[in-house]
Amino acid sequence: MRAVIEASLDGVAAPTYLTEAGESERARTLASADAVLAWNLGAELGPGELAHLSSAGLIQLLSAGVDQVPFDQIPDGVPVASNAGAYAEPMSEHVLALALALAKRLPQNHAALARGVFDQQTRTRSIHGSFVGIVGFGGIGQASARLFRALGAHVHAINRSGRTDAAVDQIGTMEDLDVLLGAADILVVSLPLTRATDGLIGRRELSLMKPDAILINVARAGIIDEDALYERLEHNPSFSAGIDAWWQEPRGQGTFATRQPFLNLPNVIGSPHNSAMVAGSLTRAAARAADNVARHLRGEPVRNLVDRSEYAA
């Protein structure tokens, strides 16, 4: 990443890499920083080191999600910017791949063939003409909408404002969630995990969905109730889910585990939270993040500033 970071900051700032600073230099380096570029602040900085950032004008994340940021340890008044939208294109392809695989019953048919069952009778589904609901219409949601619309799907999305310049058949607000859940053939969850969205989709919300709906989650697992989703999938084999974000993952919890045996279900496709991980994605994300740092240092408006109140405990 260093080449693209240094290219973005050329003539604006000289980057210093904390991994190259000795233990005695770390505090001084952090205290003198005009901006900080990081992936996982809680892991990269030791106990008490975030307190040294009181003079920093910006903390810029390489990651799009900010739910793991220890906001309570960051000095008041220091702005934090996410890297929202940096991984939208590869993630939208992943969304489409999961939706297509489930609509075409690829896991079920593969398993049937392995058992010697040649089932040409059970119908699969078409994306063309389907109703795709997107919960959270930022970069990932908009990129997904473009792909679904190219296949002839009708896309209805919701965001906080109820407004968008992106091509979409209908846009609404979170107050329209119940209506969207009931109408969607395919539901894409692509909004941040905040205090307001934690547990947003539980038993009641899942019960509103069509019996044969497809649910795709490439956001954060905590947005959906784990037990409720498993029960829905287990008791309704025509309902299916593509899960990229899990409730217990190695980063943060140390290991991958599920409280429920999702991966034993024939109507589930899982991926290891790698929807963004294609060749070059991290380099492009680093360039985007460094460009935002350069904007700050030039006195230009910074993109994707985070509202701390949405994440504070």
Secondary structure as UniProt FT lines:
FT   HELIX           2..8
FT   TURN            9..12
FT   HELIX           18..20
FT   HELIX           23..31
FT   STRAND          36..38
FT   HELIX           41..44
FT   TURN            47..48
FT   HELIX           49..55
FT   STRAND          59..61
FT   TURN            67..68
FT   HELIX           71..73
FT   TURN            76..77
FT   STRAND          80..81
FT   TURN            84..87
FT   HELIX           88..103
FT   TURN            104..105
FT   HELIX           106..114
FT   TURN            115..116
FT   TURN            128..129
FT   STRAND          131..135
FT   HELIX           139..150
FT   TURN            151..152
FT   STRAND          154..158
FT   STRAND          170..172
FT   HELIX           174..176
FT   HELIX           177..183
FT   STRAND          186..189
FT   TURN            195..199
FT   HELIX           203..207
FT   TURN            211..212
FT   STRAND          214..217
FT   HELIX           221..223
FT   HELIX           226..235
FT   TURN            237..238
FT   STRAND          240..243
FT   HELIX           250..253
FT   HELIX           262..264
FT   TURN            266..267
FT   STRAND          268..270
FT   TURN            275..276
FT   TURN            279..280
FT   HELIX           281..297
FT   TURN            298..299
FT   HELIX           308..310
//
